[in-house]
Amino acid sequence: MRALLDATLGDLLEIDLTMAQMKALAVAHRQLECTIGMLSEQLGVKPPAASLIVDKLVRSGLANRVRDSLDGRRVIVQATPKGVNLVSRLRHGGHSVLESWVGQLPDDDLIALTRGIRALAAVARGYPFPENASEHAGAVHV
């Protein structure tokens, strides 16, 4: 577990952004016609605060402001390729590490892992864990 945290935490530690700035970047990446008004609504802040958040993203090279060609008063916020890459790394960074590790497991370990994940998912959904499941899974009681 520590190795997974180290592998994914590295990206977060390199980023000099607030949580609001990271959320704004994610929204700008997801919304094609993202305006300051949309950002302020999504983030729950006033438009001037959203504009300041975008200023930091623009200075960091993670977003651009583009005038709407149909309405010059309207400014669209777009994630730059650098911003898109960052959002992608943060969303999928841990997945690629896990995929690599899982790909190295032998079949019997994959079967055990699958059984354990299903049991954990059942507990998370509020379903009781079957009494005899630990016998079949070869689980160790702690």
C-alpha positions in Angstrom: 0.0 0.0 0.0 2.9 2.3 0.8 4.4 1.8 -2.7 1.0 2.8 -4.3 0.9 5.9 -2.2 4.4 6.8 -3.1 3.8 6.2 -6.8 0.7 8.5 -6.9 1.5 11.0 -4.2 4.6 12.1 -6.2 2.3 13.9 -8.8 0.3 15.6 -6.0 3.5 16.9 -4.2 4.8 18.4 -7.4 1.7 20.4 -8.0 1.6 23.9 -6.6 -2.2 24.3 -6.9 -5.0 24.7 -4.3 -7.9 22.2 -4.3 -10.1 24.9 -5.8 -7.6 25.4 -8.7 -7.4 21.6 -9.3 -11.2 21.4 -9.3 -11.4 24.3 -11.7 -8.9 22.7 -14.0 -10.9 19.4 -14.0 -14.1 21.3 -14.8 -12.4 23.3 -17.6 -11.2 20.0 -19.0 -14.6 18.3 -18.8 -16.7 21.2 -20.0 -16.0 22.2 -23.6 -17.6 25.7 -23.4 -16.6 26.4 -19.8 -17.1 30.0 -18.8 -16.2 31.9 -15.6 -19.9 31.7 -14.6 -19.9 28.0 -15.0 -16.8 27.6 -12.9 -18.1 29.9 -10.2 -21.3 27.8 -10.1 -19.5 24.5 -10.0 -17.0 25.6 -7.4 -19.6 27.5 -5.2 -17.7 30.8 -5.4 -18.4 34.2 -6.8 -17.3 35.0 -10.4 -14.5 37.3 -9.3 -13.0 34.5 -7.1 -13.4 32.0 -10.1 -11.6 34.5 -12.3 -8.7 34.7 -9.8 -8.5 30.9 -9.7 -8.3 30.9 -13.5 -5.6 33.6 -13.4 -3.3 31.2 -11.5 -4.1 28.3 -13.9 -3.2 30.6 -16.9 0.0 31.7 -15.2 0.9 28.1 -14.6 0.3 27.2 -18.2 -2.5 24.8 -17.3 -5.4 26.8 -18.9 -6.1 29.5 -21.4 -8.8 32.2 -21.7 -10.3 32.4 -25.2 -12.8 34.9 -26.4 -16.0 33.3 -27.8 -16.0 34.0 -31.6 -19.8 34.5 -31.6 -20.0 36.6 -28.5 -16.9 38.6 -27.8 -18.0 39.4 -24.2 -18.0 35.7 -23.3 -14.7 34.2 -22.3 -14.1 30.4 -22.5 -11.7 28.7 -20.1 -9.9 25.8 -21.7 -7.4 23.4 -20.3 -4.1 23.5 -22.2 -2.4 20.2 -23.2 -0.3 20.6 -20.0 -3.5 20.9 -18.0 -5.1 18.0 -19.7 -2.0 15.9 -19.0 -2.1 16.8 -15.4 -5.8 16.0 -14.9 -5.2 12.7 -16.7 -2.2 11.8 -14.5 -4.1 12.6 -11.3 -7.2 10.6 -12.4 -5.4 7.6 -13.8 -1.9 7.6 -12.2 -2.8 5.0 -9.5 -4.6 2.9 -12.0 -1.6 2.3 -14.2 0.5 1.4 -11.2 -2.1 -1.1 -10.0 -2.6 -2.5 -13.5 1.2 -3.1 -13.7 1.3 -4.9 -10.4 -1.9 -7.0 -11.0 -0.5 -8.0 -14.4 2.5 -9.6 -12.6 0.4 -11.8 -10.3 0.0 -15.5 -11.0 -3.5 -16.9 -11.7 -4.1 -18.3 -8.2 -3.3 -14.9 -6.7 -5.6 -13.1 -9.1 -8.4 -15.5 -8.1 -7.8 -14.8 -4.4 -7.5 -11.0 -5.1 -10.8 -11.1 -7.0 -12.5 -13.0 -4.2 -11.2 -10.5 -1.7 -12.3 -7.4 -3.7 -15.8 -8.9 -4.2 -16.1 -9.5 -0.4 -14.8 -6.0 0.4 -17.3 -4.5 -2.1 -20.1 -6.5 -0.6 -19.3 -5.2 2.9 -19.0 -1.6 1.5 -22.5 -1.9 0.0 -23.8 -3.0 3.4 -24.3 -6.7 2.5 -23.2 -9.1 5.3 -20.0 -11.0 4.6 -21.0 -14.8 4.4 -19.9 -16.7 7.5 -18.3 -19.5 5.4 -16.6 -17.2 2.9 -13.4 -17.0 4.9 -13.1 -20.8 4.9 -13.3 -20.9 1.1 -11.0 -18.0 0.6 -8.4 -19.3 3.0 -8.6 -16.0 4.9 -6.8 -15.3 8.1 -8.9 -13.9 10.9 -7.4 -10.9 12.6 
